[in-house]
């Protein structure tokens, strides 16, 4: 037992946090991008199955990473926690890179697994199936401009962060018995069902850019552009980063500052149990 404790002390805790963010985001993408590939290329399922699989992917990704890193799985979450909850700014870029890398690798796996059906449905790897990996204004078919999509991403991510802080705030009515990941997953399902029209509810820069990059390297030459030919990749990056800060700020303004103070930990980092602190 003592030898096991010593082995753990030799490991770099920060490396563990980054590994957890990588793994948790990869789990999210395996289910999220995987279900879109199944619906678009395989013709199995519909928008509801997409919304549910993304939500379940979030839940399982959070359970994967929560103990080590707090399971941000999203640069918009990481930045918002740094702005309002004291999360270390020196960790923000490494977390974002780990999240994006996890999304990239998982998307490559989905691309490989669905290579045959994607080639059958869209031999040229065009805008027709680009939406399997990354988002487009109006999901590539509806009359939504880049600015409309940016508005959508700001609003959608503001909703996400407002409610993530509400769900995880121990001073509020937080879910008991480790159910917070399930509730956050249901939140993503709800956003997908209500806010998926204008921009495909990326609400996560890593979720969009990692798979977008993977698709670009595997035959989707137009991956960084939208159906109008304009550079679009920046919209699901900037929009969520801005919206996340707005949503977290609104939670602080409208709810958090009125809650009673406790010694409970703030969101963003899961502390070690007291029994293991020494």
C-alpha positions as a Markdown table, in Angstrom:
| # | Residue | x | y | z |
|---|---|---|---|---|
| 1 | Unk | 0.0 | 0.0 | 0.0 |
| 2 | Unk | 2.8 | 2.4 | 0.9 |
| 3 | Unk | 4.6 | 1.6 | -2.3 |
| 4 | Unk | 1.4 | 2.4 | -4.3 |
| 5 | Unk | 1.1 | 5.8 | -2.5 |
| 6 | Unk | 4.7 | 6.6 | -3.3 |
| 7 | Unk | 4.1 | 5.7 | -7.0 |
| 8 | Unk | 1.2 | 8.1 | -7.2 |
| 9 | Unk | 3.3 | 10.9 | -5.7 |
| 10 | Unk | 5.9 | 10.4 | -8.4 |
| 11 | Unk | 3.2 | 11.2 | -11.1 |
| 12 | Unk | 2.7 | 14.8 | -12.2 |
| 13 | Unk | -0.8 | 15.9 | -11.0 |
| 14 | Unk | -1.0 | 18.5 | -13.8 |
| 15 | Unk | -0.3 | 15.8 | -16.4 |
| 16 | Unk | -3.1 | 13.8 | -14.9 |
| 17 | Unk | -5.5 | 16.8 | -15.3 |
| 18 | Unk | -4.5 | 17.2 | -18.9 |
| 19 | Unk | -4.8 | 13.5 | -19.6 |
| 20 | Unk | -8.3 | 13.5 | -18.0 |
| 21 | Unk | -9.4 | 16.5 | -20.2 |
| 22 | Unk | -8.0 | 14.7 | -23.3 |
| 23 | Unk | -9.8 | 11.4 | -22.4 |
| 24 | Unk | -13.1 | 13.0 | -21.3 |
| 25 | Unk | -13.3 | 15.2 | -24.5 |
| 26 | Unk | -12.5 | 12.1 | -26.6 |
| 27 | Unk | -15.3 | 10.2 | -25.1 |
| 28 | Unk | -17.7 | 13.1 | -25.8 |
| 29 | Unk | -16.6 | 13.2 | -29.5 |
| 30 | Unk | -16.8 | 9.4 | -29.9 |
| 31 | Unk | -20.5 | 9.5 | -29.1 |
| 32 | Unk | -21.3 | 13.0 | -30.6 |
| 33 | Unk | -19.5 | 12.8 | -33.9 |
| 34 | Unk | -20.2 | 9.1 | -34.1 |
| 35 | Unk | -23.9 | 9.6 | -33.9 |
| 36 | Unk | -23.9 | 12.3 | -36.6 |
| 37 | Unk | -21.9 | 10.0 | -38.9 |
| 38 | Unk | -24.4 | 7.3 | -38.3 |
| 39 | Unk | -27.4 | 9.5 | -39.1 |
| 40 | Unk | -25.9 | 11.4 | -42.1 |
| 41 | Unk | -23.9 | 8.6 | -43.7 |
| 42 | Unk | -25.8 | 5.5 | -42.5 |
| 43 | Unk | -29.3 | 6.9 | -42.5 |
| 44 | Unk | -29.9 | 5.4 | -39.1 |
| 45 | Unk | -31.5 | 7.8 | -36.6 |
| 46 | Unk | -32.6 | 11.4 | -36.6 |
| 47 | Unk | -32.1 | 14.7 | -34.8 |
| 48 | Unk | -33.4 | 13.3 | -31.6 |
| 49 | Unk | -30.9 | 10.5 | -31.6 |
| 50 | Unk | -28.2 | 13.1 | -32.3 |
| 51 | Unk | -29.3 | 15.3 | -29.3 |
| 52 | Unk | -29.5 | 12.3 | -27.0 |
| 53 | Unk | -26.1 | 10.8 | -28.0 |
| 54 | Unk | -24.4 | 14.2 | -27.6 |
| 55 | Unk | -25.9 | 14.6 | -24.1 |
| 56 | Unk | -24.9 | 11.1 | -23.1 |
| 57 | Unk | -21.4 | 11.7 | -24.5 |
| 58 | Unk | -21.2 | 14.7 | -22.2 |
| 59 | Unk | -22.3 | 12.7 | -19.2 |
| 60 | Unk | -19.9 | 9.9 | -19.8 |
| 61 | Unk | -17.0 | 12.3 | -20.6 |
| 62 | Unk | -17.7 | 14.2 | -17.3 |
| 63 | Unk | -17.7 | 11.0 | -15.3 |
| 64 | Unk | -14.4 | 10.1 | -17.0 |
| 65 | Unk | -12.5 | 13.3 | -16.1 |
| 66 | Unk | -14.3 | 14.8 | -13.1 |
| 67 | Unk | -12.1 | 13.5 | -10.3 |
| 68 | Unk | -8.8 | 14.6 | -11.9 |
| 69 | Unk | -9.6 | 17.8 | -13.7 |
| 70 | Unk | -13.1 | 18.9 | -12.9 |
| 71 | Unk | -14.2 | 17.7 | -16.4 |
| 72 | Unk | -14.3 | 21.0 | -18.2 |
| 73 | Unk | -14.1 | 19.3 | -21.7 |
| 74 | Unk | -14.7 | 22.7 | -23.3 |
| 75 | Unk | -12.4 | 25.8 | -23.5 |
| 76 | Unk | -15.5 | 28.0 | -23.0 |
| 77 | Unk | -16.0 | 26.4 | -19.6 |
| 78 | Unk | -12.3 | 26.7 | -18.7 |
| 79 | Unk | -12.2 | 30.4 | -19.6 |
| 80 | Unk | -15.4 | 31.2 | -17.8 |
| 81 | Unk | -14.1 | 29.4 | -14.6 |
| 82 | Unk | -10.9 | 31.3 | -14.9 |
| 83 | Unk | -12.7 | 34.6 | -15.1 |
| 84 | Unk | -15.3 | 34.1 | -12.4 |
| 85 | Unk | -14.3 | 31.1 | -10.2 |
| 86 | Unk | -10.5 | 31.5 | -9.6 |
| 87 | Unk | -9.4 | 28.7 | -11.9 |
| 88 | Unk | -5.7 | 29.2 | -12.7 |
| 89 | Unk | -5.0 | 31.2 | -15.8 |
| 90 | Unk | -1.8 | 29.3 | -16.4 |
| 91 | Unk | -3.8 | 26.2 | -16.9 |
| 92 | Unk | -6.3 | 27.6 | -19.4 |
| 93 | Unk | -4.2 | 27.1 | -22.6 |
| 94 | Unk | -3.0 | 23.6 | -21.7 |
| 95 | Unk | -6.5 | 22.6 | -20.8 |
| 96 | Unk | -7.8 | 23.9 | -24.1 |
| 97 | Unk | -5.1 | 22.2 | -26.1 |
| 98 | Unk | -5.7 | 18.9 | -24.3 |
| 99 | Unk | -9.5 | 19.2 | -25.0 |
| 100 | Unk | -8.9 | 20.0 | -28.7 |
| 101 | Unk | -6.4 | 17.1 | -29.0 |
| 102 | Unk | -8.8 | 14.7 | -27.5 |
| 103 | Unk | -11.5 | 15.9 | -29.9 |
| 104 | Unk | -9.1 | 15.6 | -32.8 |
| 105 | Unk | -8.0 | 12.0 | -32.1 |
| 106 | Unk | -11.6 | 10.8 | -31.4 |
| 107 | Unk | -12.8 | 12.4 | -34.7 |
| 108 | Unk | -10.0 | 10.6 | -36.6 |
| 109 | Unk | -11.3 | 7.4 | -35.1 |
| 110 | Unk | -14.8 | 8.1 | -36.2 |
| 111 | Unk | -13.6 | 9.2 | -39.7 |
| 112 | Unk | -11.7 | 5.9 | -40.0 |
| 113 | Unk | -14.6 | 3.8 | -38.8 |
| 114 | Unk | -17.2 | 5.4 | -41.1 |
| 115 | Unk | -14.8 | 5.8 | -44.1 |
| 116 | Unk | -16.7 | 3.4 | -46.4 |
| 117 | Unk | -20.2 | 4.8 | -45.8 |
| 118 | Unk | -19.0 | 8.4 | -46.0 |
| 119 | Unk | -17.3 | 7.6 | -49.3 |
| 120 | Unk | -20.5 | 6.0 | -50.6 |
| 121 | Unk | -22.8 | 8.9 | -49.6 |
| 122 | Unk | -20.4 | 11.6 | -50.5 |
| 123 | Unk | -17.4 | 10.4 | -52.7 |
| 124 | Unk | -16.0 | 13.9 | -53.0 |
| 125 | Unk | -16.1 | 14.6 | -49.3 |
| 126 | Unk | -18.0 | 17.9 | -49.8 |
| 127 | Unk | -20.2 | 20.1 | -47.7 |
| 128 | Unk | -22.8 | 17.4 | -47.9 |
| 129 | Unk | -21.1 | 15.4 | -45.1 |
| 130 | Unk | -18.8 | 18.0 | -43.7 |
| 131 | Unk | -21.4 | 18.6 | -41.0 |
| 132 | Unk | -20.6 | 15.1 | -39.6 |
| 133 | Unk | -17.5 | 16.6 | -38.1 |
| 134 | Unk | -18.0 | 20.3 | -37.7 |
| 135 | Unk | -20.8 | 22.8 | -37.6 |
| 136 | Unk | -22.1 | 25.1 | -40.3 |
| 137 | Unk | -24.5 | 28.1 | -40.3 |
| 138 | Unk | -28.0 | 26.8 | -40.7 |
| 139 | Unk | -26.6 | 23.3 | -40.7 |
| 140 | Unk | -25.4 | 23.9 | -44.2 |
| 141 | Unk | -28.8 | 24.2 | -45.7 |
| 142 | Unk | -30.9 | 27.0 | -44.0 |
| 143 | Unk | -30.5 | 30.7 | -44.8 |
| 144 | Unk | -28.4 | 31.7 | -41.7 |
| 145 | Unk | -25.4 | 34.0 | -42.1 |
| 146 | Unk | -22.1 | 33.8 | -40.2 |
| 147 | Unk | -23.3 | 36.7 | -38.0 |
| 148 | Unk | -26.5 | 34.9 | -37.3 |
| 149 | Unk | -24.5 | 31.8 | -36.4 |
| 150 | Unk | -22.2 | 33.9 | -34.1 |
| 151 | Unk | -25.2 | 35.3 | -32.3 |
| 152 | Unk | -26.6 | 31.7 | -31.9 |
| 153 | Unk | -23.3 | 30.5 | -30.5 |
| 154 | Unk | -23.0 | 33.3 | -28.0 |
| 155 | Unk | -26.6 | 32.8 | -26.7 |
| 156 | Unk | -26.4 | 29.0 | -26.7 |
| 157 | Unk | -23.1 | 28.9 | -24.8 |
| 158 | Unk | -24.3 | 31.6 | -22.3 |
| 159 | Unk | -27.2 | 29.3 | -21.5 |
| 160 | Unk | -24.8 | 26.4 | -21.1 |
| 161 | Unk | -22.5 | 28.2 | -18.7 |
| 162 | Unk | -25.3 | 29.8 | -16.7 |
| 163 | Unk | -26.8 | 26.4 | -16.0 |
| 164 | Unk | -23.5 | 24.5 | -15.5 |
| 165 | Unk | -22.7 | 27.0 | -12.7 |
| 166 | Unk | -26.2 | 26.7 | -11.3 |
| 167 | Unk | -26.1 | 22.9 | -11.3 |
| 168 | Unk | -22.6 | 22.6 | -9.8 |
| 169 | Unk | -22.9 | 25.4 | -7.2 |
| 170 | Unk | -22.9 | 23.7 | -3.8 |
| 171 | Unk | -24.5 | 26.8 | -2.3 |
| 172 | Unk | -27.5 | 26.3 | -4.6 |
| 173 | Unk | -29.7 | 23.2 | -4.9 |
| 174 | Unk | -26.9 | 21.0 | -6.5 |
| 175 | Unk | -27.8 | 17.5 | -7.5 |
| 176 | Unk | -26.9 | 14.8 | -4.9 |
| 177 | Unk | -25.2 | 11.4 | -5.2 |
| 178 | Unk | -22.9 | 12.4 | -8.0 |
| 179 | Unk | -25.8 | 13.0 | -10.4 |
| 180 | Unk | -24.4 | 16.4 | -11.7 |
| 181 | Unk | -22.9 | 14.8 | -14.9 |
| 182 | Unk | -26.3 | 13.3 | -15.7 |
| 183 | Unk | -28.0 | 16.7 | -15.3 |
| 184 | Unk | -25.4 | 18.5 | -17.4 |
| 185 | Unk | -25.9 | 15.8 | -20.1 |
| 186 | Unk | -29.6 | 16.5 | -20.0 |
| 187 | Unk | -28.8 | 20.2 | -20.3 |
| 188 | Unk | -26.9 | 19.5 | -23.5 |
| 189 | Unk | -29.8 | 17.4 | -24.8 |
| 190 | Unk | -32.1 | 20.3 | -24.2 |
| 191 | Unk | -29.9 | 22.8 | -25.9 |
| 192 | Unk | -29.6 | 20.5 | -28.9 |
| 193 | Unk | -33.4 | 20.2 | -29.1 |
| 194 | Unk | -34.0 | 23.9 | -28.7 |
| 195 | Unk | -30.9 | 25.7 | -30.1 |
| 196 | Unk | -29.7 | 23.4 | -32.9 |
| 197 | Unk | -31.1 | 25.2 | -36.0 |
| 198 | Unk | -28.9 | 28.2 | -36.6 |
| 199 | Unk | -25.4 | 26.8 | -36.0 |
| 200 | Unk | -25.6 | 23.2 | -35.0 |
| 201 | Unk | -25.1 | 23.9 | -31.3 |
| 202 | Unk | -21.3 | 23.5 | -31.2 |
| 203 | Unk | -21.1 | 25.6 | -27.9 |
| 204 | Unk | -17.6 | 24.2 | -27.5 |
| 205 | Unk | -14.5 | 25.4 | -29.4 |
| 206 | Unk | -12.7 | 22.1 | -28.9 |
| 207 | Unk | -15.7 | 20.0 | -30.0 |
| 208 | Unk | -15.8 | 21.9 | -33.3 |
| 209 | Unk | -12.2 | 22.7 | -34.2 |
| 210 | Unk | -10.7 | 19.3 | -33.3 |
| 211 | Unk | -13.0 | 17.4 | -35.6 |
| 212 | Unk | -12.9 | 20.1 | -38.2 |
| 213 | Unk | -9.1 | 19.8 | -38.3 |
| 214 | Unk | -9.4 | 16.0 | -38.4 |
| 215 | Unk | -11.7 | 16.2 | -41.4 |
| 216 | Unk | -9.4 | 18.6 | -43.2 |
| 217 | Unk | -6.5 | 16.2 | -42.9 |
| 218 | Unk | -8.6 | 13.3 | -44.2 |
| 219 | Unk | -10.0 | 14.7 | -47.4 |
| 220 | Unk | -12.4 | 17.5 | -46.6 |
| 221 | Unk | -10.6 | 20.4 | -48.3 |
| 222 | Unk | -13.4 | 22.9 | -47.5 |
| 223 | Unk | -13.6 | 22.1 | -43.8 |
| 224 | Unk | -12.7 | 25.6 | -42.7 |
| 225 | Unk | -15.4 | 27.2 | -44.9 |
| 226 | Unk | -19.2 | 27.3 | -44.9 |
| 227 | Unk | -21.7 | 26.6 | -47.7 |
| 228 | Unk | -21.2 | 30.2 | -48.9 |
| 229 | Unk | -17.5 | 29.8 | -49.3 |
| 230 | Unk | -16.5 | 32.1 | -46.4 |
| 231 | Unk | -14.1 | 31.2 | -43.6 |
| 232 | Unk | -16.3 | 29.9 | -40.9 |
| 233 | Unk | -14.1 | 28.0 | -38.4 |
| 234 | Unk | -13.7 | 31.1 | -36.2 |
| 235 | Unk | -17.4 | 31.4 | -35.4 |
| 236 | Unk | -17.7 | 28.2 | -33.2 |
| 237 | Unk | -14.5 | 29.3 | -31.4 |
| 238 | Unk | -15.2 | 33.0 | -30.7 |
| 239 | Unk | -18.9 | 32.7 | -30.1 |
| 240 | Unk | -18.7 | 30.1 | -27.3 |
| 241 | Unk | -15.8 | 31.9 | -25.6 |
| 242 | Unk | -17.7 | 35.1 | -25.5 |
| 243 | Unk | -21.0 | 33.5 | -24.6 |
| 244 | Unk | -19.5 | 31.4 | -21.9 |
| 245 | Unk | -18.2 | 34.4 | -20.1 |
| 246 | Unk | -21.5 | 36.2 | -20.5 |
| 247 | Unk | -23.5 | 33.3 | -19.1 |
| 248 | Unk | -21.2 | 32.7 | -16.2 |
| 249 | Unk | -21.3 | 36.5 | -15.5 |
| 250 | Unk | -25.1 | 36.5 | -15.5 |
| 251 | Unk | -25.2 | 33.6 | -13.1 |
| 252 | Unk | -22.8 | 35.5 | -10.7 |
| 253 | Unk | -24.9 | 38.7 | -11.1 |
| 254 | Unk | -28.4 | 37.2 | -10.8 |
| 255 | Unk | -28.0 | 34.2 | -8.5 |
| 256 | Unk | -24.6 | 33.5 | -7.0 |
| 257 | Unk | -24.1 | 36.7 | -5.1 |
| 258 | Unk | -27.3 | 36.3 | -3.3 |
| 259 | Unk | -26.6 | 32.7 | -2.1 |
| 260 | Unk | -25.3 | 32.1 | 1.5 |
| 261 | Unk | -21.6 | 31.5 | 1.8 |
| 262 | Unk | -20.3 | 28.1 | 2.7 |
| 263 | Unk | -16.9 | 26.3 | 2.7 |
| 264 | Unk | -17.9 | 24.2 | -0.3 |
| 265 | Unk | -15.4 | 24.1 | -3.2 |
| 266 | Unk | -16.0 | 26.3 | -6.2 |
| 267 | Unk | -16.6 | 24.6 | -9.6 |
| 268 | Unk | -13.5 | 24.0 | -11.8 |
| 269 | Unk | -11.4 | 21.7 | -9.7 |
| 270 | Unk | -12.5 | 18.6 | -7.6 |
| 271 | Unk | -10.5 | 18.6 | -4.3 |
| 272 | Unk | -9.1 | 15.5 | -2.8 |
| 273 | Unk | -11.2 | 13.9 | 0.0 |
| 274 | Unk | -10.1 | 14.8 | 3.5 |
| 275 | Unk | -9.0 | 11.2 | 4.1 |
| 276 | Unk | -6.5 | 11.4 | 1.3 |
| 277 | Unk | -5.3 | 15.0 | 1.8 |
| 278 | Unk | -2.4 | 13.9 | 3.9 |
